[in-house]
Amino acid sequence: MSQQAHIEAFFDTATSTISYVVYDWTGGNAAIIDPVLDYDPKSGRTRHDNAQKILDFIRTQSLTVDWILETHAHADHLSAAAWLKQRIGGRVAIGAQIGKVQQVFKSLFNLEPDFATDGSQFDYLFEDEEAFTIGSLNARAIAVPGHTPADLAYQVGDAVFVGDTLFMPDVGSARCDFPGGNAAMLYQSVRKLLSLPTDTRLFLCHDYPPENRKPSWQTTVAEQRAANIHLHDGVDEPTFVAMRTKRDQTLGMPMLILPAIQVNIRAGVLPPADTNGIRYLRIPMDAL
């Protein structure tokens, strides 16, 4: 890799999500990873507080945005990708398997007949191991299915943005009970990440810390291999799958899964307005 990336993190307390700006230098080029659109489930109103912080940082650093990267179609927050693209450009990208997720949720939400399930709402679909650049930075997409079929991690130099695949070592791993999720696949995806050099930095999409520490989102391959409560070295696939399956059976659905998925499979674009000019989200009854 040509140089080490500069990384700025933005933590959203409402959804425990971390978004990132990755850039080569001030005045250079950048990628935004997993931006958050603020959403109030009580009123149905959106805001742009989190996205505005990213926008302000981009402008302060005089950055040109090459990419707005989604690690997957999130179930815990709405994406601000479309809002940011409208203001500062950049291609919105996600994993090439997003069509599998779109197919499931088009059916669940009974979306409009012309809603495409080929990922064409996004500007670019990354294949596994595909190389790309962020200005002078070399990067690659790494398929890490398991949490969903379409999860990607993004490696930029010695930094890997792992999405929901891994959490901090004292929290463990992502759930695998969403449509298309698979605990055995997640195990294999994590082992692929943890086969990287031990000093590789891992940047997380969420942190749900125990009471004795503050939120954190950076760890290393070495720390995960030594101390991840679900996936440390020595945990084999059958043991993990049994643990993950049992644990997932105890978890409730994320608070924002129904609004989030409807927006995120559209690359952050809100649903089309109805005949009265108002946009609506669908809430399927007794379906999840």
Backbone bond lengths (Angstrom), bond angles and torsions (degrees), N, CA, C in turn:
res aa  C-N    CA-C-N  psi(-1)  N-CA   C-N-CA  omega(-1)  CA-C   N-CA-C  phi
1 M - - - 1.453 - - 1.526 110.33 -
2 S 1.309 116.43 143.35 1.452 120.12 -168.89 1.517 113.17 -73.47
3 Q 1.318 117.89 -34.56 1.451 120.19 -179.83 1.527 109.15 -162.11
4 Q 1.311 115.58 166.88 1.462 119.65 179.49 1.514 109.46 -84.92
5 A 1.320 115.28 135.89 1.453 120.74 -178.01 1.518 111.17 -75.05
6 H 1.313 115.94 149.91 1.459 122.51 166.39 1.532 107.52 -87.24
7 I 1.319 115.89 137.67 1.464 120.62 -174.76 1.513 109.60 -131.94
8 E 1.321 116.68 126.72 1.458 123.00 175.42 1.524 107.84 -119.55
9 A 1.341 116.21 127.51 1.466 121.62 -177.52 1.525 110.59 -105.20
10 F 1.334 115.29 148.55 1.463 123.02 179.61 1.525 107.28 -132.71
11 F 1.330 116.34 115.88 1.473 121.34 -175.33 1.517 110.45 -101.73
12 D 1.328 116.10 125.22 1.460 122.22 177.16 1.526 108.62 -98.70
13 T 1.328 116.48 112.81 1.461 120.09 -176.08 1.525 112.30 -68.33
14 A 1.330 118.44 -29.47 1.465 120.59 -176.75 1.520 112.24 -66.86
15 T 1.332 117.65 -36.38 1.467 120.77 -177.53 1.528 112.81 -116.89
16 S 1.322 117.34 2.70 1.473 122.48 -177.87 1.530 111.70 55.95
17 T 1.328 115.80 34.18 1.467 122.41 -179.09 1.516 110.25 -100.73
18 I 1.335 115.41 141.89 1.453 120.85 174.17 1.519 108.54 -113.36
19 S 1.324 115.93 122.23 1.462 122.96 172.24 1.526 108.27 -101.77
20 Y 1.316 115.79 159.16 1.465 119.53 -176.40 1.534 111.11 -135.91
21 V 1.323 114.71 148.63 1.455 122.00 162.31 1.529 106.27 -113.73
22 V 1.316 116.18 124.51 1.462 123.37 179.50 1.527 106.76 -114.85
23 Y 1.340 117.39 126.53 1.459 118.52 -175.31 1.522 111.01 -147.78
24 D 1.332 114.52 160.85 1.460 118.29 -177.21 1.527 112.21 -83.53
25 W 1.335 117.06 -44.39 1.472 120.39 177.10 1.521 108.52 -165.63
26 T 1.324 116.13 164.15 1.460 120.69 175.85 1.520 109.27 -59.41
27 G 1.335 115.14 129.78 1.447 119.97 -175.54 1.514 113.30 86.43
28 G 1.332 116.28 1.43 1.463 121.20 -177.35 1.511 112.96 -100.68
29 N 1.336 114.55 -139.15 1.462 121.58 -173.29 1.518 110.49 -118.60
30 A 1.336 115.02 154.81 1.463 119.86 -171.82 1.525 111.53 -144.14
31 A 1.329 113.65 161.15 1.459 122.94 165.94 1.520 107.55 -126.13
32 I 1.318 115.63 143.31 1.461 122.68 172.93 1.525 107.02 -105.15
33 I 1.319 116.92 134.22 1.459 121.10 -178.12 1.524 109.66 -119.58
34 D 1.332 116.33 124.53 1.467 125.19 173.06 1.534 113.76 54.96
35 P 1.326 118.31 57.47 1.470 119.98 178.34 1.528 111.95 -73.33
36 V 1.332 116.12 147.71 1.465 123.36 -173.77 1.529 110.97 -105.65
37 L 1.325 115.80 131.63 1.463 123.14 168.81 1.524 107.43 -97.53
38 D 1.331 117.61 122.28 1.465 120.71 179.46 1.526 109.71 -67.89
39 Y 1.333 116.03 134.97 1.465 121.12 -177.95 1.524 109.37 -141.81
40 D 1.330 115.68 128.81 1.460 122.17 177.76 1.529 108.28 -99.66
41 P 1.339 118.61 108.11 1.464 119.88 -177.17 1.523 113.71 -67.96
42 K 1.326 117.12 -18.27 1.463 119.47 179.46 1.531 111.54 -75.27
43 S 1.318 116.09 -38.71 1.463 119.85 -176.49 1.522 113.72 -106.19
44 G 1.337 116.97 -16.35 1.453 120.17 -174.66 1.512 113.58 76.69
45 R 1.338 117.23 13.50 1.458 120.65 -177.74 1.533 110.99 -92.31
46 T 1.341 114.31 143.93 1.454 120.53 174.19 1.523 109.77 -105.12
47 R 1.342 115.50 153.39 1.457 123.06 172.94 1.527 107.58 -137.60
48 H 1.312 115.64 175.54 1.456 119.50 -174.44 1.530 111.18 -131.71
49 D 1.338 116.69 31.12 1.464 119.89 -177.48 1.526 111.27 -60.71
50 N 1.328 117.01 -49.21 1.465 120.22 -179.16 1.519 111.42 -65.41
51 A 1.318 116.38 -45.59 1.459 120.35 -179.09 1.527 111.13 -64.69
52 Q 1.323 117.27 -34.18 1.455 120.47 179.67 1.528 110.65 -65.48
53 K 1.329 117.78 -36.50 1.462 120.34 176.83 1.523 110.58 -61.49
54 I 1.323 115.88 -41.28 1.465 119.64 177.22 1.519 110.29 -65.56
55 L 1.323 116.07 -44.78 1.464 120.94 179.42 1.529 111.12 -59.31
56 D 1.321 116.13 -44.26 1.468 120.12 179.31 1.524 111.00 -62.22
57 F 1.326 116.58 -41.12 1.468 119.94 179.61 1.523 110.42 -64.71
58 I 1.312 116.78 -45.12 1.465 120.94 179.14 1.525 110.42 -56.70
59 R 1.323 116.30 -44.87 1.468 120.03 -178.07 1.519 112.02 -70.91
60 T 1.338 116.61 -38.66 1.466 119.84 178.50 1.523 111.41 -62.81
61 Q 1.322 115.90 -37.12 1.470 120.61 -179.37 1.529 112.60 -88.00
62 S 1.334 116.50 -0.13 1.474 121.78 178.89 1.530 111.44 55.30
63 L 1.328 115.53 48.25 1.459 121.51 -176.07 1.523 111.84 -96.23
64 T 1.301 115.52 146.00 1.459 123.02 169.90 1.526 108.13 -98.60
65 V 1.314 117.34 123.40 1.462 121.32 -176.49 1.529 109.69 -86.29
66 D 1.322 115.69 116.09 1.466 121.06 176.55 1.522 111.54 -85.15
67 W 1.330 115.57 -39.73 1.459 120.92 -171.56 1.522 111.50 -138.82
68 I 1.331 115.86 147.45 1.463 122.86 163.36 1.521 104.95 -120.18
69 L 1.322 115.97 106.96 1.464 123.09 -168.13 1.519 111.37 -102.30
70 E 1.315 116.24 128.16 1.466 122.00 173.42 1.531 108.14 -105.26
71 T 1.324 116.37 130.87 1.462 118.67 176.38 1.527 111.95 -75.48
72 H 1.342 117.54 -24.75 1.469 122.83 175.35 1.518 108.20 -174.78
73 A 1.319 116.95 178.86 1.467 121.25 175.19 1.524 107.64 -82.55
74 H 1.298 116.60 97.92 1.458 122.98 -170.68 1.530 112.11 -66.28
75 A 1.332 114.74 147.06 1.465 121.10 177.06 1.519 112.31 -106.67
76 D 1.331 117.89 -1.45 1.465 119.97 -173.06 1.521 113.10 -117.99
77 H 1.322 117.25 -5.83 1.468 120.03 174.00 1.517 109.30 -155.78
78 L 1.313 116.19 156.13 1.455 121.97 174.92 1.525 108.82 -85.93
79 S 1.301 116.26 145.51 1.462 120.99 -178.27 1.525 111.33 -85.04
80 A 1.322 115.37 139.43 1.461 122.02 174.31 1.524 111.87 -97.75
81 A 1.335 117.34 17.06 1.460 120.31 -175.34 1.520 112.28 -58.56
82 A 1.324 117.08 -45.93 1.465 119.70 -176.28 1.527 111.29 -66.82
83 W 1.327 116.44 -39.68 1.465 120.56 179.74 1.523 110.69 -63.37
84 L 1.329 116.28 -42.78 1.462 120.20 179.79 1.521 111.33 -69.90
85 K 1.313 116.96 -41.97 1.465 119.71 179.27 1.526 111.01 -57.64
86 Q 1.323 116.45 -40.35 1.457 120.91 -178.67 1.522 111.84 -61.51
87 R 1.338 115.98 -28.74 1.462 120.51 -174.32 1.522 114.19 -99.41
88 I 1.324 117.24 -32.13 1.471 118.24 -175.60 1.524 113.35 -133.37
89 G 1.321 117.74 6.28 1.452 119.91 176.27 1.519 113.26 77.80
90 G 1.311 115.08 -163.69 1.453 121.48 -175.54 1.515 111.18 100.16
91 R 1.319 115.67 148.03 1.467 121.20 176.79 1.523 109.43 -90.26
92 V 1.318 116.62 130.21 1.457 121.75 178.25 1.524 108.08 -85.41
93 A 1.334 116.28 123.68 1.462 120.70 -173.72 1.517 111.32 -131.72
94 I 1.326 114.90 154.75 1.462 123.06 -179.97 1.529 107.10 -155.59
95 G 1.314 117.64 177.47 1.453 121.78 -179.26 1.522 113.10 -70.68
96 A 1.330 116.22 149.66 1.462 122.06 -175.58 1.523 113.35 -65.11
97 Q 1.318 117.70 -17.09 1.466 120.45 -179.46 1.529 112.87 -86.45
98 I 1.317 118.33 8.17 1.465 120.68 -177.52 1.524 111.84 -59.32
99 G 1.329 118.05 -26.67 1.453 120.47 178.84 1.519 112.96 -58.37
100 K 1.335 117.47 -33.42 1.463 120.60 177.69 1.522 111.07 -63.34
101 V 1.319 116.28 -39.07 1.458 121.10 178.46 1.529 109.69 -70.00
102 Q 1.309 116.85 -42.63 1.462 120.83 179.61 1.522 111.94 -61.48
103 Q 1.318 116.93 -39.12 1.459 120.21 -179.76 1.526 111.27 -61.61
104 V 1.334 116.05 -44.63 1.464 120.58 -179.49 1.523 110.68 -62.05
105 F 1.326 116.33 -47.43 1.458 119.05 -172.21 1.530 112.83 -84.16
106 K 1.314 118.41 -21.35 1.469 118.51 169.95 1.513 109.86 -60.78
107 S 1.321 115.65 -42.28 1.461 120.31 178.74 1.518 111.45 -68.02
108 L 1.337 117.22 -46.30 1.461 120.90 -177.66 1.521 111.51 -60.53
109 F 1.320 117.20 -44.37 1.465 121.20 -177.47 1.532 112.96 -90.09
110 N 1.342 116.48 -3.25 1.469 120.99 -177.62 1.530 110.22 49.94
111 L 1.330 114.96 53.69 1.458 121.30 -176.58 1.524 111.20 -67.99
112 E 1.328 115.02 168.15 1.459 120.74 -177.33 1.533 110.39 -53.56
113 P 1.323 118.23 144.02 1.468 121.25 -175.37 1.516 114.28 -55.51
114 D 1.323 118.31 -32.10 1.457 119.62 -177.12 1.528 113.18 -88.61
115 F 1.342 117.57 8.41 1.466 119.00 174.73 1.527 108.42 -67.85
116 A 1.325 116.31 118.39 1.467 121.39 -175.93 1.526 111.07 -78.44
117 T 1.320 116.51 143.76 1.468 121.13 178.49 1.528 110.20 -116.94
118 D 1.326 115.42 38.09 1.458 121.42 179.04 1.526 112.71 -117.80
119 G 1.351 116.43 11.00 1.453 120.29 179.73 1.515 114.49 78.21
120 S 1.328 117.84 7.73 1.470 120.57 -174.02 1.523 113.34 -71.25
121 Q 1.335 118.67 -8.21 1.467 121.04 173.18 1.526 110.96 -68.07
122 F 1.320 116.34 -22.07 1.466 122.36 -179.43 1.525 109.18 -93.19
123 D 1.319 115.46 154.54 1.461 120.30 179.40 1.513 112.45 -77.23
124 Y 1.343 116.23 -25.78 1.462 119.28 -176.99 1.514 109.64 -154.78
125 L 1.342 115.76 142.69 1.464 122.38 177.09 1.523 108.34 -119.34
126 F 1.316 115.99 122.22 1.459 121.08 -178.30 1.523 111.46 -88.65
127 E 1.313 114.81 135.37 1.457 121.95 170.01 1.530 109.47 -88.29
128 D 1.318 116.06 160.76 1.457 121.20 177.80 1.522 110.45 -59.34
129 E 1.313 115.63 133.97 1.462 124.69 177.61 1.529 113.32 69.19
130 E 1.321 117.97 16.11 1.447 120.06 179.43 1.526 110.45 -75.78
131 A 1.314 115.84 131.95 1.462 121.74 178.87 1.525 109.73 -88.55
132 F 1.342 115.52 147.85 1.454 121.17 174.77 1.519 107.70 -154.16
133 T 1.326 116.77 177.73 1.459 120.22 -179.07 1.514 111.01 -129.13
134 I 1.317 115.01 151.61 1.468 124.17 170.38 1.519 105.08 -121.34
135 G 1.306 116.82 93.76 1.454 119.41 -171.35 1.517 109.95 59.32
136 S 1.330 117.34 -120.98 1.467 121.88 179.86 1.527 112.81 -87.61
137 L 1.332 117.15 -1.43 1.459 121.17 -177.58 1.529 110.80 -88.04
138 N 1.316 116.01 133.66 1.458 120.93 172.81 1.527 109.55 -88.46
139 A 1.313 116.30 137.99 1.453 121.41 -177.26 1.523 109.79 -140.64
140 R 1.328 115.54 165.56 1.468 119.83 173.73 1.516 109.59 -148.46
141 A 1.318 114.74 151.67 1.453 122.08 175.36 1.527 108.77 -95.45
142 I 1.327 116.06 138.11 1.463 121.68 -179.12 1.526 107.79 -125.25
143 A 1.318 117.31 117.93 1.463 120.47 177.67 1.521 109.64 -69.74
144 V 1.343 116.03 127.76 1.465 121.46 179.83 1.540 109.11 -134.38
145 P 1.334 117.65 62.29 1.467 119.98 -178.27 1.516 111.83 -66.84
146 G 1.314 115.01 161.74 1.463 121.74 178.89 1.504 110.57 142.84
147 H 1.328 116.62 -56.59 1.464 120.66 172.73 1.526 108.85 -64.94
148 T 1.321 116.44 -48.99 1.465 124.15 166.02 1.527 106.29 -137.24
149 P 1.352 118.36 168.16 1.465 119.31 179.55 1.519 113.64 -69.68
150 A 1.342 117.40 -16.98 1.453 120.63 -169.97 1.520 114.06 -108.99
151 D 1.317 119.13 10.86 1.461 120.54 -176.30 1.527 111.92 -64.45
152 L 1.328 114.58 139.14 1.452 122.57 173.91 1.518 109.46 -126.32
153 A 1.325 116.02 148.49 1.461 122.16 162.08 1.525 106.72 -109.02
154 Y 1.325 115.68 153.71 1.464 120.96 178.71 1.517 108.95 -120.53
155 Q 1.322 116.43 123.41 1.467 121.11 177.64 1.516 109.58 -102.54
156 V 1.323 115.25 127.57 1.463 122.23 176.05 1.524 105.82 -130.23
157 G 1.312 117.19 104.85 1.462 120.44 -175.59 1.517 110.67 62.74
158 D 1.331 116.16 -128.13 1.463 119.53 -179.50 1.523 111.90 -92.66
159 A 1.323 117.48 12.37 1.463 122.53 -179.33 1.526 109.71 -110.85
160 V 1.336 115.94 135.64 1.460 121.23 176.42 1.523 108.10 -127.07
161 F 1.311 115.60 127.66 1.463 122.84 179.23 1.519 106.29 -98.19
162 V 1.342 116.31 107.81 1.460 121.27 -162.77 1.530 113.87 -95.65
163 G 1.330 118.15 -0.12 1.457 119.02 -178.54 1.520 111.55 62.43
164 D 1.331 116.01 -136.69 1.469 120.89 -178.38 1.516 113.20 -94.95
165 T 1.330 117.76 9.11 1.460 120.35 -176.23 1.524 111.60 -63.75
166 L 1.315 116.84 -45.43 1.458 123.73 -179.83 1.515 110.26 -127.39
167 F 1.340 114.92 151.36 1.451 121.90 170.07 1.531 108.11 -115.05
168 M 1.322 117.10 -175.86 1.450 119.51 175.69 1.528 109.56 -58.27
169 P 1.335 117.77 154.04 1.464 119.43 -174.63 1.523 114.73 -54.37
170 D 1.356 117.99 -32.45 1.463 118.91 -178.77 1.527 112.79 -84.37
171 V 1.333 117.42 1.17 1.473 121.47 177.05 1.520 111.14 -111.26
172 G 1.332 117.66 -39.46 1.453 119.34 169.69 1.506 115.53 111.03
173 S 1.341 116.46 -114.39 1.458 121.67 -168.45 1.522 110.93 -136.86
174 A 1.334 115.05 168.41 1.456 121.51 -179.41 1.523 111.53 -79.51
175 R 1.315 115.83 153.40 1.463 121.76 174.57 1.525 109.34 -68.39
176 C 1.330 115.13 157.72 1.465 120.69 -176.15 1.530 112.19 -130.24
177 D 1.331 117.66 19.76 1.464 120.65 -174.22 1.524 113.46 -101.61
178 F 1.330 118.93 7.58 1.454 120.28 172.02 1.526 108.97 -73.92
179 P 1.334 118.19 161.18 1.476 119.70 178.55 1.524 112.07 -53.25
180 G 1.321 115.87 126.37 1.455 120.71 -178.66 1.512 114.41 85.67
181 G 1.331 117.83 -5.24 1.458 120.61 177.52 1.515 111.15 -70.68
182 N 1.322 116.32 155.56 1.456 120.26 -176.47 1.522 109.04 -158.30
183 A 1.329 116.56 116.30 1.464 120.40 -174.63 1.524 112.28 -66.95
184 A 1.331 117.82 -35.44 1.467 119.72 178.46 1.528 110.24 -65.62
185 M 1.322 116.39 -39.28 1.469 119.61 177.18 1.516 111.02 -65.65
186 L 1.345 116.97 -39.46 1.460 119.19 178.10 1.518 110.39 -62.09
187 Y 1.314 117.49 -42.14 1.465 120.96 178.81 1.526 109.99 -56.81
188 Q 1.340 116.81 -47.31 1.451 120.08 -178.88 1.534 111.45 -65.82
189 S 1.332 116.05 -37.21 1.464 119.70 178.02 1.520 111.38 -63.56
190 V 1.329 116.48 -43.06 1.461 120.20 179.81 1.525 110.62 -65.85
191 R 1.337 116.81 -41.25 1.465 118.01 179.44 1.530 110.40 -62.28
192 K 1.342 116.95 -33.75 1.462 120.08 176.82 1.523 110.08 -63.75
193 L 1.330 117.03 -44.98 1.463 120.09 178.48 1.524 111.33 -64.49
194 L 1.323 116.52 -41.16 1.458 120.01 -175.65 1.527 113.05 -80.34
195 S 1.339 116.68 0.69 1.462 120.07 171.78 1.524 111.71 -89.29
196 L 1.336 116.77 -4.56 1.459 120.92 175.04 1.532 109.58 -68.96
197 P 1.323 118.35 164.10 1.469 119.96 178.61 1.522 111.63 -50.57
198 T 1.330 116.45 143.75 1.461 120.70 -170.77 1.522 113.79 -64.36
199 D 1.339 117.25 -22.67 1.461 118.85 179.48 1.534 112.33 -90.93
200 T 1.319 117.99 6.00 1.466 121.03 176.65 1.516 109.74 -60.62
201 R 1.329 115.77 131.76 1.466 120.22 178.85 1.520 110.06 -85.34
202 L 1.324 116.39 133.23 1.457 122.53 178.80 1.523 108.77 -112.00
203 F 1.325 116.25 125.96 1.461 122.55 179.99 1.523 108.41 -110.85
204 L 1.330 115.65 126.26 1.457 122.10 -170.22 1.520 111.59 -96.77
205 C 1.322 115.66 157.07 1.464 121.38 178.10 1.525 112.38 -89.44
206 H 1.334 117.01 -20.70 1.467 120.89 -179.20 1.519 110.14 -144.77
207 D 1.319 114.65 156.15 1.465 119.93 165.75 1.515 108.98 -143.05
208 Y 1.317 114.85 131.35 1.468 122.51 177.50 1.520 107.04 -122.14
209 P 1.341 117.20 76.41 1.464 120.37 -166.97 1.524 112.64 -72.32
210 P 1.333 116.39 149.95 1.466 119.10 168.06 1.523 109.61 -64.88
211 E 1.311 116.20 168.02 1.465 120.88 -173.07 1.525 113.50 -63.74
212 N 1.318 117.48 -19.69 1.467 119.59 -173.76 1.522 114.13 -89.19
213 R 1.347 117.99 6.02 1.464 118.03 174.64 1.528 111.21 -147.61
214 K 1.332 114.42 161.07 1.456 121.33 177.85 1.525 110.26 -83.62
215 P 1.328 118.26 162.67 1.465 120.05 177.11 1.522 112.09 -56.79
216 S 1.316 114.97 141.59 1.458 122.39 -179.27 1.526 108.09 -144.05
217 W 1.319 117.10 154.45 1.471 117.91 -175.09 1.510 113.85 -145.93
218 Q 1.315 117.93 9.42 1.460 120.41 176.64 1.507 109.64 -123.52
219 T 1.319 116.33 132.07 1.459 122.35 177.45 1.526 107.04 -144.90
220 T 1.310 118.31 -170.49 1.460 121.97 178.92 1.517 109.73 -132.87
221 V 1.316 114.90 163.60 1.461 119.81 174.67 1.528 110.00 -57.33
222 A 1.331 117.37 -43.14 1.468 120.47 -178.91 1.528 111.31 -60.45
223 E 1.338 116.70 -44.04 1.465 120.04 -179.63 1.521 111.20 -64.44
224 Q 1.322 116.70 -40.78 1.458 119.52 179.53 1.532 111.18 -66.60
225 R 1.309 116.91 -42.58 1.468 119.41 -178.69 1.522 111.50 -65.70
226 A 1.318 115.76 -31.78 1.462 119.15 -178.04 1.520 112.87 -82.97
227 A 1.335 118.80 -33.25 1.465 119.19 -163.66 1.516 116.21 -135.30
228 N 1.341 120.02 -2.41 1.464 118.06 -179.75 1.522 109.52 -61.93
229 I 1.327 116.85 124.67 1.459 120.62 -172.08 1.531 112.95 -66.05
230 H 1.309 118.18 -18.76 1.465 121.10 178.92 1.525 113.49 -106.80
231 L 1.340 117.59 -26.42 1.462 120.05 -166.12 1.522 113.33 -137.48
232 H 1.333 117.92 26.11 1.457 119.46 176.07 1.526 109.76 -66.22
233 D 1.332 115.64 162.11 1.462 120.31 178.23 1.525 109.82 -53.81
234 G 1.318 116.06 135.89 1.457 121.16 -179.46 1.516 113.47 105.05
235 V 1.329 117.85 -18.35 1.460 120.85 175.93 1.527 107.85 -81.92
236 D 1.326 117.72 119.77 1.464 119.48 -179.15 1.524 110.61 -90.70
237 E 1.319 115.72 169.92 1.462 120.46 -174.23 1.530 113.17 -61.36
238 P 1.333 120.70 -47.94 1.466 118.95 -179.80 1.532 112.84 -59.71
239 T 1.325 116.99 -38.29 1.472 120.03 179.06 1.521 110.54 -64.89
240 F 1.321 115.93 -44.52 1.461 118.61 178.85 1.521 111.55 -64.42
241 V 1.309 118.01 -46.30 1.465 121.06 -177.74 1.529 110.38 -60.12
242 A 1.329 117.28 -42.32 1.462 120.14 178.81 1.526 110.81 -63.80
243 M 1.330 117.08 -44.34 1.460 120.44 179.59 1.527 111.45 -63.93
244 R 1.353 115.61 -47.22 1.461 120.21 -175.89 1.529 111.03 -64.87
245 T 1.319 116.23 -40.84 1.463 120.54 -179.71 1.529 111.13 -64.56
246 K 1.319 116.37 -44.49 1.464 120.20 179.09 1.523 110.93 -65.08
247 R 1.316 116.64 -42.31 1.461 120.49 -178.90 1.529 110.88 -66.00
248 D 1.329 116.90 -42.67 1.462 120.17 -177.61 1.525 111.71 -61.84
249 Q 1.309 117.13 -29.91 1.465 120.83 179.47 1.521 112.58 -66.80
250 T 1.334 117.15 -16.38 1.466 120.96 -179.50 1.528 112.73 -96.63
251 L 1.342 118.26 -6.39 1.461 121.71 -171.99 1.521 111.56 -92.05
252 G 1.321 116.47 137.04 1.446 120.92 171.02 1.519 110.60 -79.50
253 M 1.315 116.36 166.33 1.461 120.54 177.22 1.528 110.18 -68.81
254 P 1.338 118.21 145.81 1.468 120.27 173.86 1.526 110.76 -57.23
255 M 1.317 116.28 145.26 1.466 120.95 -175.49 1.527 112.22 -56.66
256 L 1.326 117.37 -37.07 1.459 120.26 -172.13 1.530 113.38 -105.19
257 I 1.323 118.56 15.59 1.463 119.02 -173.42 1.523 112.31 -59.96
258 L 1.328 118.85 -40.90 1.465 120.06 -175.40 1.527 112.34 -69.82
259 P 1.329 120.18 -48.63 1.463 117.47 174.34 1.522 113.08 -68.66
260 A 1.326 117.38 -38.17 1.468 119.96 -173.74 1.519 111.78 -63.52
261 I 1.311 117.63 -49.09 1.456 120.14 -175.92 1.525 111.10 -61.63
262 Q 1.338 117.00 -39.92 1.464 119.65 -178.35 1.524 111.90 -61.66
263 V 1.320 117.06 -35.42 1.464 121.36 179.11 1.528 110.61 -81.96
264 N 1.322 117.36 -40.84 1.458 120.35 -170.60 1.526 113.02 -73.72
265 I 1.339 118.51 -28.22 1.460 118.41 175.44 1.528 111.08 -75.96
266 R 1.331 116.97 -6.13 1.470 122.40 174.27 1.525 111.45 -101.77
267 A 1.335 117.68 16.85 1.467 122.46 -179.33 1.522 111.93 64.11
268 G 1.340 116.37 32.31 1.448 121.20 177.34 1.512 114.49 86.50
269 V 1.315 117.53 1.25 1.461 121.18 177.23 1.525 108.71 -82.27
270 L 1.326 117.62 134.54 1.456 120.63 179.39 1.526 110.12 -70.07
271 P 1.340 118.13 154.96 1.472 120.34 179.58 1.525 111.39 -57.28
272 P 1.326 117.68 154.12 1.468 119.99 -179.47 1.524 111.15 -63.34
273 A 1.334 115.08 147.98 1.468 120.04 -179.70 1.523 110.38 -68.14
274 D 1.311 114.87 147.45 1.461 121.43 175.08 1.530 109.21 -78.81
275 T 1.331 116.77 -176.84 1.469 120.69 -176.03 1.516 112.83 -63.93
276 N 1.353 117.12 -20.78 1.472 120.10 178.18 1.521 112.79 -91.48
277 G 1.325 117.75 5.66 1.452 121.91 177.93 1.516 114.65 86.71
278 I 1.314 118.46 -1.76 1.469 123.01 -179.15 1.532 109.49 -98.54
279 R 1.312 115.84 140.24 1.462 121.49 175.79 1.530 109.16 -89.04
280 Y 1.323 116.74 142.37 1.454 121.18 -177.73 1.526 110.61 -127.45
281 L 1.334 115.06 145.09 1.451 122.85 169.36 1.523 108.56 -104.32
282 R 1.326 116.14 142.90 1.454 120.68 -178.55 1.533 110.62 -95.19
283 I 1.308 116.52 140.50 1.474 122.50 177.96 1.528 107.91 -119.40
284 P 1.335 118.02 99.45 1.471 119.59 179.47 1.527 110.22 -70.59
285 M 1.298 116.55 135.40 1.466 122.21 -178.39 1.526 110.15 -93.75
286 D 1.334 115.66 131.07 1.469 122.27 173.86 1.530 111.96 55.74
287 A 1.318 116.71 36.09 1.462 120.00 -176.63 1.528 113.30 -112.38
288 L 1.327 117.94 -27.03 1.454 121.21 179.12 1.520 110.40 -93.32
